[in-house]
């Protein structure tokens, strides 16, 4: 438990430092989250620190029980109301916040921060490597229901990391890349061209514009 809390704090610390150094124009550039700029992704990362449980319940009622709809509405609202400095400070002030996603535990909290951090850095072309221990926490605790949530079809494809001793799935087709890039594949992201190799790579990559 202590180790993963340290990992969460470390990831938030690193991400806050990175965001503090971003040029102003980067906050309006697209990310790997469809329809969200950097500011919407950061608003979403920090949403749990601002939203009370009653507020969450009311938001879910207004969204007719659809969390994706709630998250999108709230991210866009917060991104419009809060400056880049305020969003960064919201993360910095909550380095040790004990938030956990419902049913996800601290592993879910770490996944949330790491994956959305990658949504930003990979899209912006920032060569940041998530520390191995944090990736291991996430990759070793991924559950089938999480993969089902993202809805990515990996039938007949084996994923194999080039930088860690890690693989996922079986099949005649082989998709290779760094562990953090393959984590994004598991989460249904489309990566910039050149991040993946193998016969199925074209299905999971595209030229990013923005």
N, C-alpha and C positions, 0 to 999 in steps of 0.2 A: 504493500500500500504506500509506504513512504517513497519507494523508488519511483512509482508512477506519478505521485504528486510532485516530486522533484523534476521529473521529465516535463510535466505540464507547465510548471513555473519556468523552466528553462526555455521551452518553446515560445511562451508568451513574451518572455524577456527578449529573446532574439528577434521575434517578429516586431515588437514595439520599436526596437532599435532600427530595424530595417525601414519601417514605415516613417520614422522620424527623419530619415535621410532621403526619402523619395522626392524627386522634383515635383513641383505643384501640378504640372501637366500630367504626370503619371496617374494621379488619382482619378482622372476621367478616362483612362484607357480601359479597354475590355479585358476581362479575365476568362478563365476556363469555365466559369459559371455563366451559362447562356443568359444574356440580357443584363448582366451585372457588371458594372465598372468596379475598379478597385474600391471606391468609397462604399458601394453597396455591400461588397464582400466583408469589408472591415466592420461595417454597421451590423452585419449578420453575426460575425464572430463575437462581437461585444454585446449583442442583444440580450443574452441571458443576465448580464450584469445590471441592466437597466429595467428589465421587465419583471414585475412582481407576479406571484402566482395568480392572484385575482385578475391581473391584466392579461396574463397568458390565457386563462380560461375564457375571459370575455372575447379575446382575439380569436380563439378557436371557434367560439359560437358564431361570431361574425363571418368567419371563414368557412362556416358550415362543416366544421370538423376536419378541414383539409389543412394540414400543417404547412405544406408547400405554399399554399395561398397566403396563409398568415405570415410566413417567413418573408415572402416576396413583398407583401404590402409594408411590413414593418421595416425591412431593409431600405426600401425606397423612401419611406417617410423619414427615417433617421438620417439617411444619407443627404436628404434635402435640408434637414434642419440643423445638422451638426457639421462643423468644419473639419477639415483633415486633422488639425491640431487637437480638436476635442475628441475625435474618434481614436486617435493615437493615445491620448491621455486616458481614455476610458479603458483601453487595454493595459496601459502601464500601471494604472491604479488597482488593477484586479489580477495581478500576477499570481497571487495565492488564493484567488476566489475558489470556493469549494463546489461550484456548480457542476452538476452531472446531468447529462441528458436522460430523460425517463427510460429506464431499462438498460441504459448503456454503461452506467458506472463511470469510474475514472478513465477506463480504457476508451470509452466513448467520448469523453471530454478531450482526451489527447488526440484522438482521431479527428475530431471536429476542428481543432486548432491547426493540426499538421496539414490536413487535406485542404482546408481553405487558405492556409498560407501558401501552399503549392499552387493553388488556383491563381494566386497573384504572381508569385515569382516566376513560374514557368511561362505564363502568358507575357510577362514583361521581359523575358529573356535574362533574368537575373540568375546567375550560376550559384545558387545556394543549395548545399547538401544538408538535408535533415540528418542529425546525428543518428548513428546506427542503432543505439539503444532505444531511441524513440520509435524508429521504424519497426524494430523487433516487437516492441510492446503492441503495436497496431496489427502487424501482419500475423503475429502468433495468436491474436484474439479475435480475428475476423470470423464471423459466424455466417452460415448460409442465409439466414434471414436478412442480414445486412446486404449481401450480394443481390438478393431478390429485390430489395428496396430500390437499388439503382437500376435494375432491369437490363444490365448489359448481357449480351449473348456471347458466351465464350465456349459454346459447344464445339468439341473437337479441337480445341486449342490448348496447348500447354504454355504457361507463362514461366519464363526462367530469367532470374536476375543476373546481371553481369557483374555486379559489385558485391553481392551477398550470396551466401549459400541458401537460396530460397527458390522454390518453384511452386506453381499452383496449377492444378488441373492435369488432364491427360488428353492426348489426341495426336493426330498425325501432323498438325500444323504447330509450328513453334514461333512464339513471339518473345523477343528478348529486349531488354532495356534495363536501366537502373531500377533498383527496388522501388524508389519513390515514383518513378514514372509508371511502373507496373501497378503500384497502388492506385494511381489515378485512373488507370484502365479499369481496375476492379470497381471503381466508383463511377464508372460511366462517363468519364471525361474524354474529350477528343484533344489530343496533344498536337503541338506544332510538328510539322514535318521534320524528320531527322532524329527524333527522340527514340524511335523504336525501330527494330529490325526484324526480318522474317517475312514469310509469305503473307501473313494477315495484317502486316503493318499499315497498309493503306486504308484499312477499315477503321483504324483508330487514330489516324493523324490527318491533318489538313494544314494548308498554309493559313496562318492567322493574319488578319488584316486589322490595323488599328494603331 
